[in-house]
Amino acid sequence: MRAQVGDRVVVQAAHLDQAVRDGEIVEVHGPDGEPPYLVRWSADGHTSLFFPGPDARVHHDEGGGADQEAPAGRG
């Protein structure tokens, strides 16, 4: 997974009664855009260091205005 400041991270709910979490990446701590990321979560504005798992996706603008989705994992 690669990201840059300003991208959005979305974490899918593990159970039906849980909410999807999303937030803005405010810092990238790994080399070449790799995790961990400092994320400001949309629900409460809290920031935390985030190590994405397989349920996380990064959404970023590829210059055309449309969101692109990158799955978690190396790549």
N, C-alpha and C positions, 0 to 999 in steps of 0.2 A: 504494500500500500504506500502510495506517495501522495503528499498533500503540500499545500502552501498556505501561508497566512491568508485568511479571508475565505477559505473553503469551508464547507459545512460538512459536519459528520452526523450521520443518522444511525442510531442503534435500534434494531428491530426488537420488539417485545418477545420475550421467551415464552410467555403465556398469554392467553386471550384477555385476561383481566388486567394486564399491564399496559402502560402507555409506551408509545414509541418515544425515544429520547433523541433530541437533536441539539446541536450547538455550533458555534463558530470557532474555528481554529484560530487562536490568537498568537501562538508560538509553535514552532516546529523544533524539536530538540534532537532529532536523529539526523544522520547524514543523508544528503540527497532527498530530503522531504519525507524520510521515513519516521515512524513513531519513535518515541512517545510525542504526544501533542498536548499543549495546554489548551483546553477547550472552555469557552464560556457557554454554559448550558442555557437554552432558551427558556426553560420552565421557571428558573429562579434567578438567573444572572450569575450563579455561582461558577467559579472557575476551578478546574481540577486538572491534574496531570492524567492523561488518558492513554492507555495501551489498548488499542482496538483488538477485538476478537473477531471470529468468523461472522458474527451477527452485525458488524459495523460496515458502513459504506461511506465513502467520501464523495461529495458532490462539488464539482468545480466548473468554472466557466472556461471553455476552450477557445474563447475569442469570438465565438459566433452568437453569444447571448443565450445559448441553450445549455442547460445543466447536463453534465456528463457524469456517469456513475462509475466509480472504481471500487471493485470488491476488496475486502480485507485480504491480507496476505501479501507476500512479496510480489512485486511486479511492477 
